Amino acid sequence: MRNIKLLIEYDGTNYIGWQSQPSYQGKNIQGIIEAGIRKMVHHEVRLNAAGRTDAGVHARGQVANFFTESLIPAERFPWALKGILPYDIVVKAACDVPEDFHARYHATEKTYRYVIRRAALPDAFDWKYGYHFPYPLNISEMEQAARFFLGTHDYRSFCAKGSPVKKFVRTVTRAELIHDGDYLYFDVTAKGFLYHMVRIMVGTLVEIGRGRWQAEDIKRILAKKERKYAGPTALAHGLYLQEVKY
Amino acid sequence: MRNIKLLIEYDGTNYIGWQSQPSYQGKNIQGIIEAGIRKMVHHEVRLNAAGRTDAGVHARGQVANFFTESLIPAERFPWALKGILPYDIVVKAACDVPEDFHARYHATEKTYRYVIRRAALPDAFDWKYGYHFPYPLNISEMEQAARFFLGTHDYRSFCAKGSPVKKFVRTVTRAELIHDGDYLYFDVTAKGFLYHMVRIMVGTLVEIGRGRWQAEDIKRILAKKERKYAGPTALAHGLYLQEVKY
């Protein structure tokens, strides 16, 4: 049995997220790619993804694996799927991996990027690809705040309510704000994240940038271990799964 | 009577073009902006645009003017329309102009940009914003060919059949290819263009880049004064109205 690893890019705008959702009408990305692969290999496949992104969330570097007995060379998959998949889902690369490889369980590092656009007026092209925040932000206070995310913490305050997980401790190895003209990026790396964790981190950083809280308040919010003490969940369409490492 | 000039940006993907089309179902950009302004000034307005872009064509620097007796300060229009117009149409600036100003008749220079993306695989985010051409192109031959467009020529070979215009002579003051990583831009400036002129220029340059014709063939095609001798009309979604000068 072959195990094939895919590198996947998608514009999440038109999808209900990576996986099917009982409560959402619409297309899920996983199902569309599985159907595309089925057309090539002539049997059902099941994709395991590194990150099950939500509705509207984008990916530049999603990774998923699937099993097949097909003899199609791995490098054919991107080319053949180009003609099968919709334009907003692109398989960028494919390779054979050992049979025990699992895209989610074996990920050692995942990096998300959140995009904030700060120009006064919106951009007709970019509105689905970033969060437009045209008000003043104290960036140096936000940069100090981001540093409090580094290290191992109980992130229960930064986890959406109703999440079924029971362990809330996560280790963040990078939490950095990057300026690029009108754009402000928040890049965050960890082995694993809680549900909505990055978006709640961003919503909290924006509250600090606006002056509602100070950088040090991150420590207080982490210590509370209750969702209601953190900031709002930032909009999905600013979030990108950038890179997964193994 | 006040005359107000607007600078407008739009993503043309979801529209049938700038103006209403009897043969197309769908929304036109002009009608949507006119309806938005009507909500502000409480009377019908009619926009004159510098370029009446086709379905799928984008604008970074469309210019239009309209007449009103409203006392709303010009600089309020971008801000107020931000809350009225859909996200993919943005009025970037507005100012009062003399009563005889007409956005189309008084334009002294219009610049269009055509975007070709040359990477091997498509991009999930960019497919609506450029023409993906992943095959080899002889760029230096295309650059030589572009130079033959400079100056005053009868551009009948580069005008869509069925166009009602009777004068085909146009003066091109810039026709330049620009490399930027995976992207190739064709920037072309003239006082006025014929129907589909830029897209037929691009379709012809691509034929030259592919090796079907040589740079010198531009002279031959211009001399023929018949549409069928030029290359195909390049896809609309690679084209941007970049800038209009007065």
HADDOCK unambig.tbl for C-alpha pairs under 7 A between the chains (distance, minus, plus):
assign (segid A and resid 9 and name CA) (segid B and resid 124 and name CA) 6.10 0.50 0.50
assign (segid A and resid 10 and name CA) (segid B and resid 124 and name CA) 5.16 0.50 0.50
assign (segid A and resid 11 and name CA) (segid B and resid 124 and name CA) 5.69 0.50 0.50
assign (segid A and resid 11 and name CA) (segid B and resid 125 and name CA) 5.60 0.50 0.50
assign (segid A and resid 87 and name CA) (segid B and resid 124 and name CA) 6.01 0.50 0.50
assign (segid A and resid 87 and name CA) (segid B and resid 127 and name CA) 6.57 0.50 0.50
assign (segid A and resid 88 and name CA) (segid B and resid 124 and name CA) 4.15 0.50 0.50
assign (segid A and resid 88 and name CA) (segid B and resid 125 and name CA) 6.32 0.50 0.50
assign (segid A and resid 89 and name CA) (segid B and resid 124 and name CA) 5.35 0.50 0.50
assign (segid A and resid 90 and name CA) (segid B and resid 122 and name CA) 6.82 0.50 0.50
assign (segid A and resid 90 and name CA) (segid B and resid 123 and name CA) 6.68 0.50 0.50
assign (segid A and resid 90 and name CA) (segid B and resid 124 and name CA) 5.64 0.50 0.50
assign (segid A and resid 92 and name CA) (segid B and resid 121 and name CA) 6.88 0.50 0.50
assign (segid A and resid 121 and name CA) (segid B and resid 92 and name CA) 6.91 0.50 0.50
assign (segid A and resid 122 and name CA) (segid B and resid 90 and name CA) 6.80 0.50 0.50
assign (segid A and resid 123 and name CA) (segid B and resid 90 and name CA) 6.67 0.50 0.50
assign (segid A and resid 124 and name CA) (segid B and resid 9 and name CA) 6.11 0.50 0.50
assign (segid A and resid 124 and name CA) (segid B and resid 10 and name CA) 5.15 0.50 0.50
assign (segid A and resid 124 and name CA) (segid B and resid 11 and name CA) 5.68 0.50 0.50
assign (segid A and resid 124 and name CA) (segid B and resid 87 and name CA) 6.01 0.50 0.50
assign (segid A and resid 124 and name CA) (segid B and resid 88 and name CA) 4.13 0.50 0.50
assign (segid A and resid 124 and name CA) (segid B and resid 89 and name CA) 5.33 0.50 0.50
assign (segid A and resid 124 and name CA) (segid B and resid 90 and name CA) 5.64 0.50 0.50
assign (segid A and resid 125 and name CA) (segid B and resid 11 and name CA) 5.58 0.50 0.50
assign (segid A and resid 125 and name CA) (segid B and resid 88 and name CA) 6.31 0.50 0.50
assign (segid A and resid 127 and name CA) (segid B and resid 87 and name CA) 6.55 0.50 0.50
